Amino acid sequence: MTLEQSLLLVNNLVYKTTGKYLSDVETIILVGAWQDETYDQIADKAGYADSYLRRDIGPKLWKKLSQVLGEKVSKTNFKAALERKSKTDLNQQVTLKFNKHQDWGEAIETEYFWGRISELNKLKTWLLKDNCKLISLLGLGGVGKSTLAIKLAKEITSEFDLVIWRSLTNAPFLNTLLIELIPFLSDQQDDELSFKRLLYWLKNRRCLIILDNFETLFEPKTVVGQYRLDYEDYGKLLRLIGENNHQSCLLLTSREKPLEVAELEGVKLSVRSLNLRGSLEAGMALLNAKGLKGSSQEKQKLVEHYRCNPLALKILATSIQDLFEGKIQQFLAQNTFAFNNIHRLIDQQFSRLSDLEKKIIYLLAINREWTKIKSLTEQLSSWIEPNHILDALESLRWRSLLENQQDTYTLQPVVMEYVTEHLVKTITTELISLNFSLFLELSLTPTNVKDYLHQTQLRLILEPIAKKLTQSLTSQTYLSQHCHKILKQLKQYPKQVHHYGGGNFFNLTRYLGVNLSDYDFSGLSICHGHLQGRILNNVNFTKASLIHCQFTQTFGSIFSLKFSHDGQLLATGDSGGKIRLWCFPDLTPLMTLNGHNSYIWDLSFSQDNCYLMSSSEDTTIKLWEISTGQELRQFQGHSQSVLSVSLHPHQSIFASGGMDNQIKIWHLKTGICEQTLKGHENFINQVAFSPDGNTLATCSNDHTIKLWNWQQGTCLNTLRDHDHFVRGITWSPDGHWLVSCSEDQTVKLWDWQQGICLKILRGHQHGVWSVQWSPDGQILASGDVNGQIRLWNVEKGETEKTLHQHNNWVWSLAWSPNGESLASTSHDGTLRFWQPATGKCLRTLQGYQRSQRTLVWGQLGDQLICGGDDQRVHYFDFQSKTWLANFLAHESLVSSLAISQDEQFLATVSHDRSLKIWQLNANSCLSKVLAHDNWIWSVSWHPEGDRIATGSVDQTVKIWHFPSLQCLYQLVGHQSWVLSVVWSPDGRFLASGSADHTVRVWNSKTGNCVQCLPHNEIVWCVAWSPNSRYLAVGCQDHHLWLWDVQQETYQRLTGHQGTVKAIAWSREGQLMASGDDVGNIKLWSGKDGSYLNTIEGHDRSILALSFHPRHPILVSSSEDESLKFWDVNTGNCIHQDQVIRPYEGMNLQGTSGLTLAQQQSLQLLGAKF
């Protein structure tokens, strides 16, 4: 076997067993071992620490291969083991079972096809006989490249396993294309978006990929083949396909030859180009089809003059029909061919369009996809009769400017490009001259379009306008002055006159780099304004009209969501303890239900949609009346977080389950707990009544699912096939089947009555936390901790689509009752809505929270640095009590930060799994690494400054070398999340606290665990005393534990009424502070642990504490979003502050167009009414 064959065999076998491919570092070890290299040599070549490969990755790899190959495998014998496996199962070496698939995307069915026989035959020879890998079909716009490509592909589909067509008209980024390509080529088995995986599938399957309109990726009016900014990776794609061995082909159509094709092509090589010229035969046939009158010689003369270009002839034929009654001779008698290229022909046609026709053409260029007549009518109906719109569409189709399929319309690509360029040029001219027309009449980036179209509108319309405007005005000063002139001119229009100018200008300023702070938009009509995600401090919107505007939302991570049974409402519950009701499908905020003071873990609508139930981290369950938003009843009985609640489908009964391992059955009207079901040995993650209400299903961290006769309180069956925590369950709509999802990365389909697992759905490469069955029972949706959502065909047991937009933990999924929409929530702070049929993201709502989770003082105490839910790092000047600066640090919340001993550098970690090093006070990122496989909760800098420790949800502690950020070693031993890590001040030890109820103390030199300190509940925080003797531990059991590490003895400090979430020591060790999730802070003697005082003032959980290094001051941060500074001698709050919100100081007095819920949300973000 060759090395390549062995890697292919191992990858197939590993994937078949685990659902995952070899990681890069595992592949590096296998390659090195194949070449008989030592771990030292492998590490030196790859840039890893040898101890990391030898002690961590290597042993795990050989254990995995032993399982896969069915014999004990080591670094020395794995070659022989592979040879044996190869001989016994040759078929597994290079093949997997696949179905043949075709995806024609945006390809248009051609009405006519004439001629092109020689071109078709040549392309077939290149593809089928010469096995060309890369073919470019080149020619002028409208010459028929796409039509020929479609004809070719349709005729040879049987020769390929897979055929996929994608149009590049909307200039998708390469990553967006790979999101569609790789899952499709792998039958949804692979979602790693890399060139390596793409090449893997091109080798293993015979694929035909057609990319239409490749020229869209090139910068216009520059050197031929120069890619637009951020599109250079397409060149790497062409090289990858053209230079490597595989059995597939990429066929692209383009008006320009890519430089990579020019360099790689040759008559006898596997990269070739065909320059397509017009076909006389096809041109003559087209004129006949259009009904033009004339002799064969006249028709030939006309066709040849326009270079046999089909689109040019179509457009020209319309003019001849209109002006010369279809008689070619009269046209030729004019003795002029004024319009001798395609753009001039379109110019001529465009000038003859009515205002309504032009408006429709512009709208189709903005919409950029097939648009229904109904949608166009809605966009135009405010000022035009629907029947006139139909007449205009027919006229445009007659002029060959439109493509249409049934009742949908779009522009031909060449026309789309022309109209877009014309629109950009016209709008830019209007803005420079301050003479507005189209700028007022058209919304360039409407807020009610699908997300993926909005991104295209930004790239191809708004950004080019901003670029041209910036180039014209030459400097940022002139640009800023001109923006004020534009704003002044827009204010001249009466408020009651509806126009889009205000919204267009507001959206444009983002791409002009204009800081809108202190701008005056008072009295202006702003329609389709994108305010979401923008910093708008002190902007004046007094008496403005805000219509169809998008705003940043005030939710944090949304843990739960449910649709009402009639599909008209969506309820969400978040990390801030708030429940929001949204109108669906327009997603207008309806109301906010306040009552819980911590995470909302689950929601359940009553069958009549009149009531909503919620369960929370605060141990309570609440019943709400939808019509009034009032809390009707609170149910108490659980001793810990209530993770799930389920209303009975027919009776006034509901079930709940939580972290106290108990299931409770409640009567809805009396509030009485009628039964407590015991049997699970760990957290109850979900409870769900069957559709007929007779059976209750529950799942748990004890790896089991239980089925209960809830009326008798008996367990009917226990399903035990999962290898890890079972996070979610869902009943099929008919109640025949049950589906579960687990941290073991699988989704399982059960015959629950027989207790048999019928199918295991593999594909997720991380723990699966949510699963939901579609209303029709055909599709399952599942979401994992890496942000991936999979849509499964239940009958086939295969992934149909993979949704990639989330970049963090998917908490919850919900289908709309009609099955046409899927909602998802994620730890990335977004609420997304998907179209399951296409897998496209239709709408995204972005949340905002500003709780600060981590605090650290500079050594002199003049500066406080904090980071938190807003993903930013903030600097606070203690003397002036002002915020100095802030910067975006991560793509998820900043969970912990640490300053180097010399105060030159700052380390930050996040739930985006990265560790970053920053130049302190310079806001520049010096280095970063994707440090863990899951959230990182804690970071600590060694006193000597050469090492950094991180702790993660992936149950590991890692030690990193500074400044290289190489992983020196990984500390393994914890059996659950690592929530806190901290070096002892003398540098000899590292302590780590975990959700596995232990604290481990590690030798900092050897990495060995020297002590394991047991506790009764989750350990949230650990902190060393300044003399490195004592270790303070905060637990979920409401106690603070003070360990004498040398003597291995402890004190239990009591008094907290909630989980202890934060601990801090004063610099000299005289005082110790602890904070709990009720919001109280307690002060203790650092000498003997005696209780000193309780400080009250926060409304929510304490997140972080830190003593001032020089003064008797303690600072605290809380989930109530405040920072408080306390005099520790008196317990008084001497200063309170909050980080600056995105809409701080925004003036919305007298504005119109906002709902009450929107006003309340904007106030929470800093706006004033």
N, C-alpha and C positions, 0 to 999 in steps of 0.2 A: 504493500500500500504506500502511496505517496502521502506527504504531509497534508496536502489539500484534501485527498480522499478521506484521511483519518479525521480531519476536523469536520468534514461534511457528515461522516457517519456519527461522530460523537454528538454533534448538534442535533441531528434528527432523533437520536435515541434519547438524549436529555430532554428535548422538547416533548417527545411522546410520553415520557414518564412524569415530568414535572410541569409541563406547560410553559417552560421558560428556556431560552437559549443560553449558551455559555456567555458569561460576562467578558468584557475586554481583558480584565486582569486574569481571569481563568484561562482565556485563550493564550495570553502571553506565557503563562506557566506551561501549558501544553506544548507550545511551539519550542520553548526553551528545553523542556524535558525531551522532546523528540530529537533535538540537536545535542543531547547529552550535556547540557550546561548545568552548572550548579545553581543553587538559589542566589548565591552572591553574584554570579555572572548575569543571571536573568534580571535581578534587581538593579544592577548597575546599568544595563542597557535600557531598561524600561523606566528608570527614575523612581522606583519604589524602595522603601526600606526593606532589607533582606529579611528582617525579623517579621515584618508584616506578611510577606509571602510565605515564609517558612512555618510560622506559628499560627497563622490565621487562615489565609486563603488556601494554601496548599492542602492541609489536612481535610478541610471541608470539601475541596475538589475531589480528592481521592475517595472520600467517603461517598460522595455523590456518584462517582463512576462505578464504585463497587456495587451500589444499588442498581444502577442502570445495566451493568454488564453481567450481574449475577455471580460475581466472584470477587475475591479481595483484590483490590487494585492499589498499586503504589507507584511512586515516581519511576521506579526501576523496571516494573513489569507491565506498564500499561500498553506498550507497543504490542507485546505478545498477546495480551488480553483482547486488544482490538482485532488483531489478525484472526484469532479464534472466532470472535463474534462475526467478523466479516464473512468467514467461510460458512458459518452455520446459517446466516441470514443475509444473503447477497442483496435481496430486494430492498432491504432497509438502508442500503448504502447510499442510494441516491434518489429514491423515489418516495413520494407521499401520494395518497389518493386525493384527487381533486375532481371537481366538476368543471366542465367547460363553461366559460362565462363570456358574455359580451356586454359592454356598457358604452352606449353610443352618446352619452352626455348631451351636448348641445348640437350634435350633427343634424343637419337639415335634410329631410328627404327631398331629393331632386325631382322636379316635375318632368324635365326632359334631359336626355343625355345623347349627344350626337358625336360621332367620330371618335377621335383619340385612340384608335385601335393600336397604332404603333406604340404610343406612349404607355398604354395599358400593358401590352405584351412585354415591353422593356422592363417596366417596374416589376411585373410578375417574375421575370427571369432573375432580376436582382434579388428579389425577396426569397423565391422558392428554390432556385437552382444555385445561385451564387451565395446565398445565405448572408446577404449584406446586413450589417448591424445598425447602420445609421444612414438614412437617406433623406436628403433635403429636396423638396419640390419647390422650385423657385419661379417667380414670375411677377408681372405687374399686378396691382390690385384689380380684381374683377376678371382676371383672365381665365379663371376656372380651376384654380389649384384645389380648393376645398371640394368642389364637385368631383374632380378626378380622384382625389384621395378617398372620398366616400365610396365611389364606384369600385375602386381597386379593393378596398378593405372588405366590402360586401361580398366580392367574388372569391376571396381567398380565406374567409373566416374559418373554413373547415381545416385549414393547414396549421392553425394556431390553437393552443389551449385557451388563450385569453386574448380578447381584443378590447381595448379601451380608447375612447376618443375624448379629448379634452380641448376646448377652445381657450386660447390665451387672450381673447379680446379684452377681458377685464384685468389683464396683467396681474394674475395671482402670484404671490411670493412662492418661491420654490417649496418652502416648508408646507404651504397650503396644498400644493400639488402632491407632495409626498404623502400627506395625510390621506389622500384619496387613492394614490397609486399602490402603496405597499400593502395596506389591508386588502385591496382588491386582488392584487397579484398572488397573495398568499391565502386566498379564501378566508380572509379575516383571522388568520392564525397568527399574524405578525403585526405588531404596531410600533416597532422600533423604527423611528424616522431617521434612517441613516443611509448613506450611499452603500455601505457594506451590506445592509440587508436588501436593498434594491438589487444590487448585483447578484446576491445569493439567489433571489427568485428569478432573475433573468437567466441565470444558469440552469436552474432546476425546472423551469417551465418555458415553453415556447410561447412568447408573448409578443403581440403587436401593439405598440403604443403610438397613437397618432396625436401630435400636438399641432393644432391649427392656429394660424396667425402668430407665428413665432416673432415676427417683426415688432409686435407690440412691446416686447421686452427691451428694444433698443432705444437709445436716446435719439429723439428726432433732431434733424438738421445738424448732425455732427458727423464725425468719421463713421463710415459704414461698419456695422457690427459692434459698435460701442454700447455696452449695456447701460440701462438706467441705474441709478444709485440703488443699491440693495438687491439688484438682480444678477450680480456677477456669478452667483452660484449656478445659474443655468449653464454657463460656459463649462463649469466643472462637471455638470451632468452630461453634457455632450462628450467631453473627454472620457468620462467614466465608461459610457456606452460604446464609444468609438475605439477605445484603446484596449479594452479587456475582452477576454474570451467569454462568450455566452451564446445561447441559441435563439436569442430574441432580436427584435428590430424596433428601432424608433424611427418613425416617419414623421417629418415635420414639413409644414408649408410655411413659406415666408417670402416677403418681398425683398429681403436682404439676405445674402449668404452669411451665416455666422462664421467668424474667423476660425473657430475650432474645426468646422467642416472643411474650410479651405485648406487648412494645414494637414488634415488627416486623409483627405479624399484622394482617389486615384482610380484609373480605369480598371485595374486588376485588384484593387483593394476593397475592403468591406465597408468603406465609407464612400458614398457617391452622391452626385447631385444631378438633377434633371431640370434644365431650364425650359419652362413651359411657355411656348408662344401660342398666339391665337390660332385657332383652327378655322380655315376657310370653309370647310364642310359644315362645321358647327355654326359658324356665323350665318351662312346662307340659310340653314335650317331654321335658325332663330328668327330671321327676318320674315320667313314664310309663316312661322307660327304667330308672329305679331300682326300678320295680315297686311304688310306693306306691299304696295303695287309698283311693279317695275319689271324690266327685262332682267335676264340673268346677268348681262354685262353691267347693268346699273347696280344691281345688288352686289356683284363682285367688287366693283369700284368702291362702293360704300363700305363694304366689309374690310377690304384691304387698307383703306385709308385709316380706319380706326383699329388697325392691327389685329383684327379678328377678336377684339376684346368683348366677351359676351355682355358684361355689365354695361360697358359703354354703348353697345348696340341696343340693349334694352332701353336705356334712358333716351338715346337718340331716337329710337323708334317712337317713343311717346311724343317727342317734339314734332316729328314728321307727321304723326297722326293729328296733332293739335293744330299745327300751322299750315300743313300742306295736304290735308285730307288723306294722308297716308301715301302720297305719290312721291316716289323717290326722284323722278325726273324733275319735278318742280323744285325740290330741295337742291339737286345738283345744279339747276339752272342759275341759282344764286351765285355760283362760281366762287364760293368761299366755304372753307371748313374752319369757321371761327373757333369751334370748340374741339380742339384736336387732342385733348387728353382728358382723362377721367375726371379730375378735379374741376376743370373748366366746364365740363358737361354738367356736373352736379351744381356748380355755380349758376349756370344758365337756368337749370331747373329750379333751383332754390329761389332765384329772383322772381320766378313766376308764381310762387306759392302764395296763397292767401294768408292772412294773419293767423287764422285758426290752424291751417295746415302747418305753418311754421311752429306754432305753439305745440302742436302734437309731435312734430319731429324733435323739438328740443326736449319735450317730456320723455320721449322714448330714449333719447341719448342719456338723460339723467337716470331713468329707471334701469337701463342696461340689462334687461332680461325680457323674456316674453311677457307681455302685459295684456291682461284681459280688457275687453271693451268696457266692462263694468268699472274697472279701476280707472281707466282714462276718463270715463264719464264723471266719476266722483272727483277727480282732480280738476276737471274743467267746468263742472255743472254749475258752479256759482255764477257763471256769467254767460253760459252758452247752452242752447237746447240740445238734448241728447241726439235727436235725429240729424242735426247739423254735424255732429261729431262723426256719425256713421257715414255721412256723405263725404266728409273730408278724408276719412280713412280709405274709402273706396277710390277717391281721387289719387291719394298718395300711392296706393297699391298699383293703380293704373300707370303711374309715372315710374314704376319699378324702384321706388325708394324704400319700400317696405318688404319685409318677409311676413307671411302670415300662415298660421296653422289653426284651423277652425276659428275660434273667436279670440285668438291671441295674436299680438303683433310685436315685431321688433325691427330693428334696422339692419340692413345688410352690412357686414363688417366695414367695407370701404366707406359706406355712407355714415356709419356710426363714427368712424374716425374723423371724417370730414365735419360732421355736425358738432362733435365734441370740440374739435379745434376751433371751429367758428364760434361756438358758445364761449370758450375760454377767451378768445381774442376779443369778442364783442364786450363781454363783461369787464375785461381789463381796461378796454378803451373807455367804457362808461365810468369806471371808478377814477381813472386819471382825469377825465374831463369834468367829472361831477355832474354829468348829464345822464340820469338813470332812466332805463326803460326795462330791459330784460332783468336787471338786477332787482327790480321791484316785482316783476310779474311771475318769476319762477323761484321756487325754493330749490336751491342747488344741492342741499343735503337734508332732505326732510327727516324728521325724527321717527316717522311711522313706517320706515322701510326695514327690511331684514338686515341683520347685523352685517352679513357678508357683502351685501350690496352697498351698505353705508361705507364700509372700508374702501370699496372700489370707487365710490363717488369722491371720497377724500383724495385718493391717489391720483385719479385721472381728471378731476375737475377743480376741486378747491385748492389743492397743493400747486398745480400749474398756474392758477390765477395768482396765488400768493407769490410764487417765484417770479412771474413776469412783473408784478407790481413792485416787488423788492428791487429787481434789476432796473426798472424804470426810474425809481426814486433815489437810487444810488447810495443812500446812507440811512442808518436807523433813525437819525434825527429828523430828516425829511419825511421818512415813512411815518413816524409818530405824529408829526405836524399834519400830514395829509390825512391820517386817520381821524384826527379831530375835525378836519374840514368835511370829511365824508359824514361823520356823525352829525355835524351841524346842518348839513344839507338834508339829511334824512329827517331831521326834526321839523323841516319846513312843511312836510306833508301832514295834513290833518290826521289826528288819531283815529277818527272814524273811517278813514279811507284804508281799506284792507290792502296790505302789501307785504312782501317777503323781505324787503330791504334790510330791516332791522335785524332779523334773524340771520340773513346771509352775512351781514357785516360782523355780527357778533361771532359767528362760527369762523369767519375768515381770520379774525384777529389771532386765533390760536396758532395758525400756520404762518402768520406774519411775525410771530415772536413778540407781540405787543402785550405788555403788562397792563391789564385793565384796572388794577387797583386805583381807586379814586376817579374812575371814568364816570361821566354823567349821561345815563341813558333815560333820564326822566322824561315822561310823556311819550316815549317811543313805543311803537307796536313791534314786539319781537315774536315772530311766529317761527316755529320749528328751531328754537335756539337750543344748542347742546351745552347746557350748563354742567352736565355730569362730569365729575373729575376735574373741574377747573377751580383754581384759587381766585376768589373774587372778593377780596377784602375791601370794604368801604366803597364798593360800587353803588352808584345811585340809580335805582329803578323807580323812583317816586312817580306814581300815577302812570306807570307804563302798563301796557297790555302784554301779558305773557301767555301766549297761546300755543298749545302743543309743544311745550318745552320739556326737556329732560333735565332732571336734577340729580345730584348725588343723594343717595338715600341714607337714612340714619341707622339702618340695621348693621349689626356686626356679622359674625358668622351665623348663618341661618341653619339651625340644627334640624328643624322639622317643617314640613309643608304638607298641606292637604287641599284638594279641590272639594268644593261642596258637591253634593250628588247631582245638582242640576247644572253644574259647570259654570255658574255665574260668578262665583267667588273663589278666591284663593286665600288661604290662611297660612301665615309664616310665623315661626317662633324663633327667636334669636338668642345670642349669648348675653344680651343686655336684659333679658327677662321680659321682653316686649313681644306682644302678638299683634301682627298687622293683618288687616283684611284689605284685599285688593279686588277691584272689579276686573273680571276677565271677559274678553281677551284684551281690552285696551290698557289694563294694568294701572288704572287710576287708583291712587291710595284712597281707601274708603274711611277707615278709622284705625286707631291704635288702642289695644286693650292693655291697660296697666294694672298690675296686681302682684305678679311674681317678682321676686328680687334676685333671681338667678336664671341659669340656662333653661330654655323651654325645650324639653327633649322630645315631646310627642304631642300630636293634635288629633282630634277625631270629631267629625261632623255628625250630627244626628241625621236620621234618614229624611226628616222633613226640612232639613237645612235651617231650622230655627235656632239650634243651639250648637255650641262648640265646647269641647272639653280639652283641657291642657294639663300636661304633667311636667314637673320641673325639678331642677337640681335642689330647690328649696324644700323638698320632701312633700310638697302639697300637690293636690289635684284641684282644678277649678272648673266650674261650669259657668258658661257665659251665654247671655242672650244676644243673638246677632243683631236684631233690629235696634236695640238700644245701646249695645256695648257694655251693658252692666254685668257685674259679677253676681251670679245668683246664689252660688254655694261654694264653699271650700271643703274639701275632704282631706282629713288628716288621719294617718295610721301607719304610714311607712316611716321607718326610722332613718332612712337614707334616701338618696336621689331616686325619684320616680322616673324611670327611663321610658316607660311605654304605657299607653292607655288605649282601650278599645271599647267602643260602644256596641252593645248587642244590636243586631239588625232589626229585631222585632219587639224586644221587651225593654223595660226601664231598668236595665242592668248594664253595668260596665265592669271591665276587668283592668287591673293595673299590675305592673311589675317593676322592680327596681334593684338598687344596689344592696338591699337588705336580704336578697335571695328569696323574697316572698312574692307570691301571687295573691292578690286580693280581689274578691268579688263584692261589688258594692250595689246597693239599691240607689238608683238615681234620685228618687223623690225624697226618701227619708234620710239619705246620707249615711246609712248604716252599713258597715262592713259585714256582709252576711257569711262570708267564708274566707279563710286563709289557706291557700294550697301550698304545701311544703313538699319538697322533693329535689329541687335543684340545689347544687352545692356552691353556686357562684352567682354573680349578677344575672338578673333577668333582663335581657336586652330588648325583647319584644314579646307582646301578647297580641293574639289575633283570633277573633271569633270566626268560625266557618260561615260561609254565606247563608246556611240554613239556621245558624245560631246554636246548633246542638253540641258542637265541639269547640274547645278552646285549645289553640296551639301556642306554645311558649318556647323560646330559645334562650340559651344561656352561655355564659363564659365557661361553664363546666363541660363544653363541647357537645352538649346534647340538645335534642328537641323533645318536648313532651306533649302528648295529646291527652286532654282531660275531659272527663264527663264533669262539667263544672257544677251541675246541679247536685250530683252526689258527692262531689269533692274527691273523685278517684282518678288515678292516672291510668289511662287506657293503654298507652304504649310509650316507649322511650326509643328514639332514633339516635344511634350512636356512631354514625359513619364518619363524622368530621374529626379532623386531627387538631383543631384549634377552636378558639372562641367562635360560637355561632352568633353572628351579628344581626341577621334579619330573616324574616319568613314572610311568605305571601301565599294566600290561597288562590287556586285557579277560580275563575268566575263561577264555574259550575260546582265547585267544592270537591271535585274528584281527586285533585292532586294538591300537593303542598311543595313549595320551593323554598330552599334555604340558601343563605350565603354565609361565608365564613372567612376568618383570618387565614385559613389554609389555602386561600386564593381560588376556591372553587365555588360553583353554584350547583346545587343538587336538586333533582326532581324526584319526589317520593310518592309511592303508593302508601299513603299514611295508614290506611286500614290494615294492610299486610305488613307494614313496617319495612318495606323493601325500597332501596334506592334504585330507581329505574335508569337514571342518566346522571352522569357527572359532566358538567359544562366547564371545560378548561380554556383558558385564554388570558384571564387576568394574571398579572405578574406581581400583584400586591394584594393585601387583604381586601376582601369585598365586604362593605358595610351596609349596602342598601340593595334591595331587589324588589321589583314591582311587576306584576302581571298586567298586560294591557287589557282593556275592557272586553275585547273580543277573544281573549285567551290565546291569541296566535303568537304574541311577542313577549319576551321577558326583557326588562331593562335592569341592568346591574351597574353599580358604581363602586369604585375602589379608592384606596387611600392615596393613590398617585394621581387622581383627578380624571381617570379614564371611565367612560361609560360605554357599556357594550349592549347592543340590541341582539337578542338571540331568537332564532327560529326554533320554537319549542319542539315541533314535530321532528325536525332534522337534527336538533341538538347542535346547531352551528351558529356562529356569529354572523349576523347579516350586516351590521354596521358598527363602527367604532367611532365614538364622539370624543374629540380631543381638546376642546377649548379650555376646560378647567386646568389649573396648574397646581391644584392641591386637593386634599381630602374631599371626596364627594360624600356629604352627610346624608342627603335624603333625595328621593325621587318620587314623582307623582305624575300619573297620567291624567289628562283631562278626560271627563266621562265619555266624550265622543271618540277618544283615541287619536285625535289629530295632532295633539300637542303633548310634549313631555317636559315637565319642569324639573330642574335640578338645582341643588344648593351645594355650596362648597366652602371650604375653609379659606379660599382665596377671596372671600368677601363678595362673591357675585351670586346672583339669582339668574339662571339662564332658562330660555325656552327654546325647544328644539322642534323641528319638523321630522318626525321619525321616518317618514317615507324617503326623505333625501339625506337625512343625517346632518342637515345644515342648522346652524344656530340662528334663530329668528330675532331674538331680543335678549339684551343683557342689562340687568339693573346692578349698579355698583354701590355697595354700602360703604359706610364710613364709621369708624369708632376711634376714639382718641385716648383710651385708657393707657397709661404708661406702666409697663410690666417690669421695667428694670431701671435702677437708679445707681449712679456712682458719682462720688465727689472727686474733684481734683485734689491733690495732696494739700494744697494751700487752702482749699475750701472756698475759693473765689468763683468756682464754676461747677454747676451741677449738669451732668449729662444723663439723658433719659431716652428710652426707646419703648415702643409699644405697638398698639393695634393699628395705628395709622401708617405703619411700615417705615416710619421716619425716625431719625435721630435728632434730638433737640438739645440745644445748648441754652442754659439759663444762667444769667449773671446774678449772683447772690447779693451783691452790694446794691445794685440799682433795681433789683427785682424785675428785670425785663428779660424777654426772650431774645437771644442774640441772633441765632440762625438755626436752620434745620435743613435736612436733606433727605431725599428718598434713599433708603438703604437697602431694602429687600422687596421681594414680590409677595411677601406675606408678613405677618406681624413680627416685630423684633422681640424675641423672647428673652434675650440676655445680652449683656455687654460687659467688657472688661478693659481696663486701661493698663498698658505696660508699665513696669516699675519706673522707667525713665520718663513717663508721660509723653512719649513721642507718638505712640500708636494706640489705636482703639480696635478691639476685636468685637465683632457683632455676630450673633447667630439668629436663626429664624426658622419658622415652620416651613420655609421654602427649601430647607435641608442644606443650606449653604453656610459656610464660615467665611467671613470677609475681614480683611485688615485695612484700616483706614489711617491716613496721616491725620493725627489729631488736629482739630481746628482748621484743617485745609479742605475737608469734605471730599478728598480724592481717594478712591479705592486703589490700594496698592496691589492687592492680590486676593484671590478668592478660590474656594474649592467646594465642590458638591460633596459635603463631608459625610453624610449619612443617607440611609435608605428611607428615612422617615423624619418627622419633625425633630428639630434640635431644641431642647428645653433650656440648656445651660452651657455656659462657657466660663472658664477660669484660666487666668494667666499665671504661670509659675513665677515665684518671686525672683528667680534668676533671669527671667525674660526669654529663655530659649525654648520653652515648651508651652503649649496651650492644650487644655483638656476640654472635651465636649461630651455631653450626654444626650441621648436621643431616645425617642419612642421605639427605635429598632432594637432596644434592650442592650445597647453597647455603650461603652465609654471608649473614646479614641484620644490618643495623644499625638499631637502634631508638632513637628519641628518648626521653629520660627527662625528665619523668615521664609524658608522654602515651602512651608505648608505640606511637606511630605508626612504621610502617616507613619509614625515610628512604631506604634503597636496598638493593638486593640485589646481592651480589657473585657473579658467575657465571664459571665457568672450570674448576672441579673436575669430574672425570668419574666420581667415585665418592663414597662417604660422606666427609663432613667430620667428623673425630673430635676435633679440637682447635682452638680459637681463643684468641688472647691478644694484648692490646694491648702495645705496647712501653711501658716506664715513662715515656718522654718524650712519649708520646701521638702520635708522628708516624706510626707504622705499626701495622698489624694483621697478624699471621701466622696462617695456617691450615694444618693438616696433614690429609692425606686418604688414603683407601685407594687412590687412584689413583697412589700412590707419589711424590707431590710435596708440597712446602711452597710456598705462595704468600705473598708479602709485598705488602700492599696499602697505598696511600697513604690515610691516614685522612681527608684533606680531600676528595680527588677520587674516591675509591673505585676508582682505577685499579690494576691489578696491575703492580707495578714490578719484581718478581723472581719467577721460578719455579725453585725449587731441586729438582733431580731426585734420586730415591733408587731403590734396587733393590726395595724391598718396601713393604708398608703402613706409613704413618706414623701412629703411635698418639698421640704427644704432642709438643708444642712448648713451649718456655719461654725467655723473654728474660732475659739477664743484667740486673742492676740498672742498668748504664750504657747499656743499649739497643744495645750494639754486637754482642753475640754472641747467637746463637740456637741453643739445644740442641734436638736432634731425636731422638726415640726411635722405633726401627723394628722391624719384624718380622724383619729380617735379623740380629738379636741385637746390633746395633751402636748406639752413641750417636754422633751426628754433631754436631760443634760448628762452626757456621758463623760466620765473620766477615762480617757482612752488608755492611759498607762495602767490604771488599776482594773479596767474593764468593769467598772461599777457605774451605776446611773442613779439620777434623781428624776422622779416624775413630777413635773410642775403643773398643777391643775388650776383651773379657773376660766379657761376659754369656753365659750358656748358654741364654738364652731371649729371647722378644720383650720389648723395653724398653717398658713400659706407663706409667711415671710418671717425671717429672723435677721437681726443685725446686732453686732457688738460695737460698743464704743471703742475708740482708738486704744485707750489704756486698759480696756477690759473691765472697767468698773461697773458698767451697765450693759444689760442685754434687753433688747426689745423684740416682741413677737406680735404678729398681726394675724387675725383670723378672717374667715369668710363671712362673718356677721358684720364686720367693719370696726371691731374693737382692737385696740393696741394695749398691750400690757408691758410694764417695765419691771425688770427683775435685777437683783443684785448679781453682778458678775462674779462675786467672791463665793457666795454660798447658795445662790439660787433662790433667795427669799423674795417674796412678792413685794413690790414697792407701790405700784399705782396702775390704774386703768385710764386710758385716754380714749374718749369717745368723740365722734364728730363725723365719721364717714358713714354713708348710707349703704354701701355695698362692700364686697370683699376687699381686704387689703391685699395688694399685689406685690409691693416692694417697700422696704425700709432701709434707711441709711443714716448713720450719725455723721454730723458735721465733724471734720477732723480737728477743729480748734475751739469750737463753741459748744455749749450744752444744748444743742439743737438736733432734733430728729425730723427727717423729712419722710413722708409717707405718700404712696400713690395707691389709688383705689379704682375699682370698677365703676365707681360713681364719676370717674373721669377727672377727679380733682387731685391736686398735689397740696398737701398741708405741711406747714413748718411749725413744729411744736417746741416750746420751751420745756425741756425735760424736768426742770426743777419745779415748775408750777403746773405742768400739764396743759397750759393754755396754748391755743393756736395763735401764733404771732403773724402768720401770713398764709394766704390761700391763693392758689393760681391754677390755671388750666392752659394747656397748649392751645395755640391759635387755631381756630376752626376754619374750614375752607370758605365759609360765607360770613366771616366775622365782620361786623359793621355794615353789611349790605343793607341798603335802605329800600324797603318794599312798601312804604306807606302809600296807601291809595292805589295799589296795583289791582288789576283785574285779571281774571282768567285762572285763578288758583282755587283749588278746593280747600276746605277747612283742614283736611288731613295733610295736604301739601304745605299749607301755612305753618302748621304745627311742626312738621318735619324741618322746614327751612329755619324756623326759630331755633331749633335744637342745633342747627349747624351754624348759628351765629347771626342770622338775619334779623332785622328790626322791622316791626310793623307799626 
